[in-house]
Amino acid sequence: MARIGVYDLDWHYGFYKKKIFNLDLMKVFNYYWKKGDIVNFISPQDSDLNRYSAIYYFKDNPNLKLPNKIKITSNSYLRGYGFYNCYKPLRRDVLDTPPTFMPYEFLELPKTTGYLSNSIKKNSYIRLETEDYSFYKPDSKIIYIADYNAFRLDNLNKLLNDKDIKYYFVWPIICDTKERYESCKELTKKSNRRLQINFTFNYNFILNNKGYNNIYPIHQKEETKEQDLFNIVNAAIAYKKEGLPLFLMTGDADNKNFYNQLVVWARYTKPISFYDFCSTDEKKIKIYNAATLNNLELNKLLRTKI
């Protein structure tokens, strides 16, 4: 009888508020459990890792650095997009094993996470890249997609055929090319996540895609950041005239307080100028004044009556 450890690095060290159930981990856990082996869901507090015959480390987020305390040895196995920038297929007998939520159910789950696990159990949980459909149910109302940034995958188009299905992408979705966006944008209407636009766009692009669940960066390039800001503000004003929210991301921009207020104002659907939005709060108006002090054109634009 072997002692197997499974270690979800995203779960324990990730910065996302919402916990994500790792599909491969649940399958590996169940495979060894059914064999009669001892399988443990490792926590950061587990100090004796030498007692395991094998440890499987799971990491989907490529931006998550491996903690210094994690030592990769000859009995370590690395799984997930976070290690390889792709998903490597599981061995066939493991792939054919259905996932189990048992390792996560040993934990005290927050209400929202418990709701998510119950919903996944009732519906489908699939991985597109490795074509893992072992937990697909034909009568599902929701299909949960386990892939990190699924919009990079060629077989994403298959999802367009299911017209009455909703898709829940457990990881953020990012689109890097306009061509890719045009071929798959209809999915945003059935998706729980806003699609992060990561290619060069202009004011007209934002106006022409009002019906899609997109989120735009305020700045695209350092050399165009001033024009980018004007385009975003003008687009937000146009959206407000129709009572629509515009969703924005600040990224790593300077003057974070100002851009955070811009994000809130843009998604606020009432027809109100940015200046009027800030004017009722002394702290907000100080942020506004500091950001527009040396930019009269921006100041004038942000005072535009709607």
C-alpha positions as semicolon CSV with decimal commas, in nm:
position;residue;x (nm);y (nm);z (nm)
1;M;0,000;0,000;0,000
2;A;0,151;0,330;-0,111
3;R;0,108;0,669;0,054
4;I;0,034;0,936;-0,207
5;G;0,024;1,311;-0,152
6;V;-0,161;1,560;-0,373
7;Y;-0,069;1,928;-0,332
8;D;-0,288;2,201;-0,483
9;L;-0,053;2,500;-0,496
10;D;-0,317;2,732;-0,646
11;W;-0,558;2,649;-0,365
12;H;-0,310;2,714;-0,084
13;Y;-0,097;2,993;-0,229
14;G;-0,308;3,154;-0,503
15;F;-0,428;3,511;-0,473
16;Y;-0,775;3,451;-0,622
17;K;-1,061;3,503;-0,379
18;K;-1,257;3,222;-0,540
19;K;-1,108;2,879;-0,483
20;I;-1,075;2,658;-0,789
21;F;-1,121;2,281;-0,785
22;N;-0,836;2,119;-0,978
23;L;-0,981;1,861;-1,216
24;D;-0,660;1,658;-1,259
25;L;-0,600;1,648;-0,884
26;M;-0,947;1,508;-0,822
27;K;-0,887;1,236;-1,080
28;V;-0,541;1,142;-0,948
29;F;-0,676;1,135;-0,593
30;N;-0,965;0,908;-0,692
31;Y;-0,741;0,678;-0,897
32;Y;-0,513;0,594;-0,606
33;W;-0,800;0,591;-0,356
34;K;-0,982;0,326;-0,557
35;K;-0,662;0,122;-0,572
36;G;-0,664;0,111;-0,192
37;D;-0,367;0,342;-0,141
38;I;-0,351;0,608;0,131
39;V;-0,406;0,946;-0,034
40;N;-0,365;1,275;0,148
41;F;-0,452;1,630;0,045
42;I;-0,133;1,807;0,154
43;S;-0,149;2,143;0,331
44;P;0,131;2,396;0,391
45;Q;0,127;2,286;0,756
46;D;0,230;1,930;0,661
47;S;0,598;1,922;0,764
48;D;0,680;1,558;0,696
49;L;0,666;1,516;0,318
50;N;0,924;1,236;0,324
51;R;0,654;0,990;0,432
52;Y;0,497;0,992;0,085
53;S;0,587;0,742;-0,186
54;A;0,494;1,006;-0,442
55;I;0,378;1,367;-0,434
56;Y;0,177;1,524;-0,714
57;Y;0,204;1,903;-0,732
58;F;-0,073;2,084;-0,920
59;K;-0,038;2,442;-1,043
60;D;-0,246;2,603;-1,319
61;N;-0,160;2,969;-1,261
62;P;0,171;3,046;-1,442
63;N;0,206;3,370;-1,242
64;L;0,220;3,184;-0,911
65;K;0,578;3,134;-0,799
66;L;0,674;2,805;-0,640
67;P;0,713;2,868;-0,265
68;N;1,070;2,828;-0,135
69;K;0,960;2,558;0,109
70;I;0,855;2,330;-0,180
71;K;1,139;2,097;-0,270
72;I;1,106;1,899;-0,593
73;T;1,259;1,551;-0,553
74;S;1,274;1,228;-0,752
75;N;0,932;1,123;-0,621
76;S;0,768;1,452;-0,724
77;Y;0,532;1,482;-1,020
78;L;0,436;1,823;-1,161
79;R;0,098;1,872;-1,322
80;G;-0,074;2,172;-1,475
81;Y;-0,054;2,472;-1,704
82;G;0,139;2,665;-1,441
83;F;0,442;2,441;-1,487
84;Y;0,445;2,385;-1,865
85;N;0,223;2,655;-2,024
86;C;0,007;2,369;-2,146
87;Y;-0,178;2,070;-2,005
88;K;-0,014;1,732;-2,049
89;P;-0,259;1,441;-2,081
90;L;-0,301;1,212;-1,784
91;R;-0,220;0,846;-1,826
92;R;-0,516;0,672;-1,988
93;D;-0,624;0,476;-1,679
94;V;-0,610;0,793;-1,468
95;L;-0,784;0,998;-1,739
96;D;-1,071;0,748;-1,744
97;T;-1,115;0,777;-1,366
98;P;-1,397;1,015;-1,270
99;P;-1,300;1,305;-1,042
100;T;-1,394;1,310;-0,675
101;F;-1,446;1,616;-0,455
102;M;-1,338;1,414;-0,152
103;P;-1,001;1,592;-0,097
104;Y;-1,167;1,934;-0,092
105;E;-1,460;1,818;0,119
106;F;-1,218;1,735;0,399
107;L;-1,174;2,114;0,428
108;E;-1,414;2,367;0,572
109;L;-1,535;2,532;0,253
110;P;-1,680;2,884;0,241
111;K;-2,048;2,897;0,142
112;T;-1,974;3,023;-0,210
113;T;-1,717;2,748;-0,268
114;G;-1,955;2,486;-0,135
115;Y;-2,223;2,615;-0,373
116;L;-1,976;2,591;-0,662
117;S;-1,886;2,229;-0,581
118;N;-2,253;2,130;-0,564
119;S;-2,320;2,298;-0,897
120;I;-2,026;2,123;-1,067
121;K;-2,146;1,786;-0,933
122;K;-2,489;1,844;-1,092
123;N;-2,345;1,957;-1,423
124;S;-2,026;1,897;-1,627
125;Y;-1,658;1,967;-1,564
126;I;-1,430;1,930;-1,866
127;R;-1,081;2,013;-1,989
128;L;-1,068;2,115;-2,354
129;E;-0,693;2,097;-2,416
130;T;-0,660;1,728;-2,327
131;E;-1,016;1,651;-2,441
132;D;-1,105;1,521;-2,097
133;Y;-1,483;1,477;-2,109
134;S;-1,502;1,205;-1,842
135;F;-1,723;1,428;-1,624
136;Y;-1,947;1,547;-1,908
137;K;-2,323;1,502;-1,865
138;P;-2,545;1,546;-2,174
139;D;-2,829;1,698;-1,968
140;S;-2,609;1,966;-1,810
141;K;-2,732;2,324;-1,791
142;I;-2,381;2,448;-1,720
143;I;-2,045;2,326;-1,847
144;Y;-1,750;2,418;-1,626
145;I;-1,425;2,468;-1,819
146;A;-1,112;2,371;-1,624
147;D;-0,853;2,512;-1,868
148;Y;-0,639;2,811;-1,781
149;N;-0,718;3,081;-2,040
150;A;-0,935;2,860;-2,259
151;F;-0,953;3,123;-2,535
152;R;-0,608;3,018;-2,658
153;L;-0,738;2,671;-2,760
154;D;-0,825;2,573;-3,116
155;N;-1,111;2,346;-3,010
156;L;-1,288;2,624;-2,821
157;N;-1,514;2,662;-3,126
158;K;-1,681;2,332;-3,034
159;L;-1,860;2,513;-2,753
160;L;-2,039;2,736;-3,002
161;N;-2,254;2,440;-3,112
162;D;-2,435;2,413;-2,775
163;K;-2,675;2,705;-2,799
164;D;-2,867;2,650;-2,475
165;I;-2,569;2,581;-2,249
166;K;-2,402;2,828;-2,013
167;Y;-2,025;2,815;-1,970
168;Y;-1,844;2,875;-1,646
169;F;-1,472;2,934;-1,701
170;V;-1,303;2,868;-1,367
171;W;-0,995;3,069;-1,473
172;P;-0,980;3,416;-1,635
173;I;-1,022;3,423;-2,013
174;I;-0,796;3,640;-2,228
175;C;-0,805;3,708;-2,602
176;D;-0,474;3,798;-2,769
177;T;-0,581;3,857;-3,131
178;K;-0,870;4,029;-3,302
179;E;-0,911;3,732;-3,539
180;R;-0,956;3,498;-3,243
181;Y;-1,203;3,739;-3,088
182;E;-1,419;3,756;-3,401
183;S;-1,439;3,376;-3,424
184;C;-1,532;3,314;-3,059
185;K;-1,691;3,635;-2,928
186;E;-2,040;3,481;-2,918
187;L;-1,922;3,270;-2,624
188;T;-1,899;3,582;-2,409
189;K;-2,279;3,607;-2,413
190;K;-2,302;3,269;-2,239
191;S;-1,998;3,303;-2,014
192;N;-1,969;3,381;-1,644
193;R;-1,645;3,572;-1,703
194;R;-1,571;3,890;-1,892
195;L;-1,326;3,841;-2,174
196;Q;-1,005;4,036;-2,121
197;I;-0,915;4,216;-2,444
198;N;-0,538;4,184;-2,486
199;F;-0,489;4,312;-2,840
200;T;-0,476;4,663;-2,986
201;F;-0,821;4,819;-3,017
202;N;-0,964;5,166;-3,075
203;Y;-1,266;5,370;-2,973
204;N;-1,482;5,230;-3,256
205;F;-1,404;4,873;-3,154
206;I;-1,546;4,937;-2,806
207;L;-1,859;5,099;-2,952
208;N;-1,914;4,816;-3,200
209;N;-1,896;4,545;-2,933
210;K;-2,148;4,668;-2,677
211;G;-2,336;4,340;-2,673
212;Y;-2,040;4,129;-2,563
213;N;-1,913;4,054;-2,215
214;N;-1,572;4,222;-2,251
215;I;-1,337;4,402;-2,015
216;Y;-1,082;4,650;-2,151
217;P;-0,745;4,773;-2,022
218;I;-0,731;5,149;-1,971
219;H;-0,378;5,155;-2,111
220;Q;-0,256;4,943;-2,402
221;K;0,094;5,071;-2,464
222;E;0,319;5,315;-2,282
223;E;0,363;5,530;-2,594
224;T;-0,015;5,559;-2,650
225;K;-0,139;5,576;-2,292
226;E;-0,272;5,933;-2,315
227;Q;-0,474;5,859;-2,630
228;D;-0,585;5,527;-2,479
229;L;-0,724;5,713;-2,178
230;F;-0,916;5,960;-2,397
231;N;-1,061;5,672;-2,601
232;I;-1,174;5,493;-2,287
233;V;-1,339;5,802;-2,136
234;N;-1,517;5,885;-2,462
235;A;-1,637;5,525;-2,490
236;A;-1,765;5,531;-2,132
237;I;-1,959;5,850;-2,206
238;A;-2,113;5,687;-2,516
239;Y;-2,210;5,379;-2,312
240;K;-2,368;5,595;-2,041
241;K;-2,587;5,768;-2,297
242;E;-2,742;5,425;-2,360
243;G;-2,749;5,324;-1,993
244;L;-2,476;5,062;-2,042
245;P;-2,181;4,974;-1,819
246;L;-1,825;4,969;-1,956
247;F;-1,594;4,733;-1,773
248;L;-1,229;4,833;-1,737
249;M;-0,902;4,704;-1,590
250;T;-0,636;4,932;-1,443
251;G;-0,339;4,701;-1,492
252;D;-0,014;4,826;-1,341
253;A;-0,075;5,190;-1,427
254;D;0,056;5,476;-1,217
255;N;-0,193;5,695;-1,033
256;K;-0,386;5,387;-0,926
257;N;-0,640;5,575;-0,714
258;F;-0,755;5,782;-1,010
259;Y;-0,788;5,480;-1,238
260;N;-0,972;5,282;-0,972
261;Q;-1,230;5,562;-0,957
262;L;-1,250;5,563;-1,336
263;V;-1,324;5,189;-1,331
264;V;-1,610;5,238;-1,083
265;W;-1,755;5,536;-1,276
266;A;-1,741;5,355;-1,613
267;R;-1,948;5,061;-1,490
268;Y;-2,196;5,296;-1,316
269;T;-2,480;5,317;-1,569
270;K;-2,637;5,649;-1,465
271;P;-2,569;5,940;-1,706
272;I;-2,333;6,141;-1,490
273;S;-1,995;6,296;-1,568
274;F;-1,686;6,170;-1,396
275;Y;-1,643;6,507;-1,224
276;D;-1,999;6,501;-1,086
277;F;-1,945;6,140;-0,980
278;C;-1,644;6,248;-0,770
279;S;-1,769;6,588;-0,652
280;T;-1,980;6,461;-0,362
281;D;-1,679;6,300;-0,193
282;E;-1,389;6,514;-0,072
283;K;-1,137;6,233;-0,107
284;K;-1,249;6,155;-0,463
285;I;-1,236;6,516;-0,574
286;K;-0,879;6,547;-0,443
287;I;-0,784;6,244;-0,651
288;Y;-0,957;6,401;-0,952
289;N;-0,784;6,736;-0,911
290;A;-0,441;6,576;-0,873
291;A;-0,489;6,366;-1,188
292;T;-0,612;6,651;-1,411
293;L;-0,406;6,942;-1,275
294;N;-0,172;6,957;-1,575
295;N;-0,411;6,824;-1,839
296;L;-0,680;7,074;-1,932
297;E;-0,819;6,860;-2,217
298;L;-0,870;6,564;-1,986
299;N;-1,025;6,790;-1,723
300;K;-1,272;6,925;-1,980
301;L;-1,358;6,576;-2,108
302;L;-1,421;6,438;-1,760
303;R;-1,665;6,725;-1,694
304;T;-1,870;6,646;-2,004
305;K;-2,242;6,656;-1,924
306;I;-2,427;6,345;-2,037
